Amino acid sequence: MPAPVNISERMPKDIVDNTPTVYDREHDALDYWESLEGMLTTVKKPHVLGPQYRGDIYLLPAGYQELPLNNIGGVNLRLNVQNTATIPVYVGNKFVAKAKDYFNEDVIGVVTYRSKVFKLEPTQLPALQDGGLQREVSKLYPSEDKLTIASYNIENFSANNAVGETPDAKVEKIAKSFINEIHSPDIITLIEVQDNNGSVNDGTVSGVQSGEKLAAEMKQLGGKEYKYVEVAPVDGADGGKPGSNIRVAFLYNPQRVKLVEREAGSSTEAAAFKDGHLVKNPARIDPTNPVFEKVRKSLAAEFEFKGEHIVVIANHLKSKLGDDAVYGAKQAVQNTLAQRIEQAKLLNAFVKEGLKQNPNLKFVLTGDFNDFDFSDTAKAVAGNELVNMMLNHDAADRYSYFYRGSNQSLDNIFVSKNIADKTVFSLVHINASFMEEHGRASDHDPVIAQLDFSQKKGNTTPTQPTEPKPSGDSTTPPNRDDKPTKKRILPSTGTTGAEVAVVGLVILSATLLWRKKVTD
């Protein structure tokens, strides 16, 4: 047998297939993969890019420098290209791996094609080394005058704990992540809430028991007491698992925020504004419009916080499941994009109308937009009225999801321009890079925004937990928001500044008299 081919050495960069009618293995990754099908290849001492999924892990060789890596050594998806350098290896469903894990030896395997993916069937799979990646904790902490809003895709969640539905262990994990990792936000937009019995297809549409089960678990674990609010879908009209009636919804802390009291909209009733406020609260945005056919309808709710009115819109736009596979018969054609863009335009038009009636109204759009921060969908959502918070975030940290070798930013938050300079945005990486064995509760990471309504309007510093005072110390700690000054601090002597000044004058006078006497 010849020596295994170093598969990464000549892999075309970014381009899957620019010349469909011409075989070009030097420039098209699709042709390069096919040229190696059935051959023995190697990936040199690679590291893992993300969790095992359906038996595959994705690798990059040691020393890879062709693309900038993100903060966990992975590659973020980019505009108009594909990350062709990532190498999938079939390892089986019992293999436990997370991002940053690595191999000290080469991975060797035969190139094969399965489920529209070229991958390696390993003949040499060394022992996996722990890369030490840890689940994060949010840097945004509760604050009296700051409103914290989180968005969390909780992955087909229901009150049904039967086999194949939502086990109690998952309920506990998600509740703990709300409390411990994202510090009990004031408002949580929930994505992928199913009806009360999950995928049982019996006409049930209410998801109140599902939402209240999660709220009860949080309280049981010592967290805040939340209220759940939704508008149920029409049976079978919103996509997702058949019978599950997936929807978006809200949990909110009534001790911190008030849901403005109005009658809730019906499943088919469109949200509208009158005199700059929602007529029905909460209400679904244009739920009978054909662009939302078989898709979760966006849900608007108006909240009051410290006298400010904020309309929060939870979203879960058209899934990308209808798009062509990267290495399929047609390469990476986004068949679902046009529908998402139309949905995005409706959202922007809704915000525009609200601001037209009430320029002081604040908007926060959250959720799983099923598209990327740089996408045409995101641009259509933002328009001229909203700010895409992900674009202001550290580029090496812009991801909430992992799919087939690439980190992606499907989850996002947009805010109206009238609060953009008062908003801090953060992602909390607790799920997407991990497996259940590491504590993963969902396939998406939560995203968070904190809005500062304190008197210091320009202050958007993340709030840190209050430090305990030392025992016996009654001195008020310095304000964290105060800027350091050049004022000289007197030493702690038990003497006041005024007393020190008087003593100084006495000494000075005595010195002058002594000098005068000596001179005389």
Summary of the structure (lengths in Angstrom):
residues: 520
radius of gyration: 28.3
end to end distance: 109.8
largest distance: 112.3
contacts: 1688
relative contact order: 0.12
helix: 20%
strand: 24%
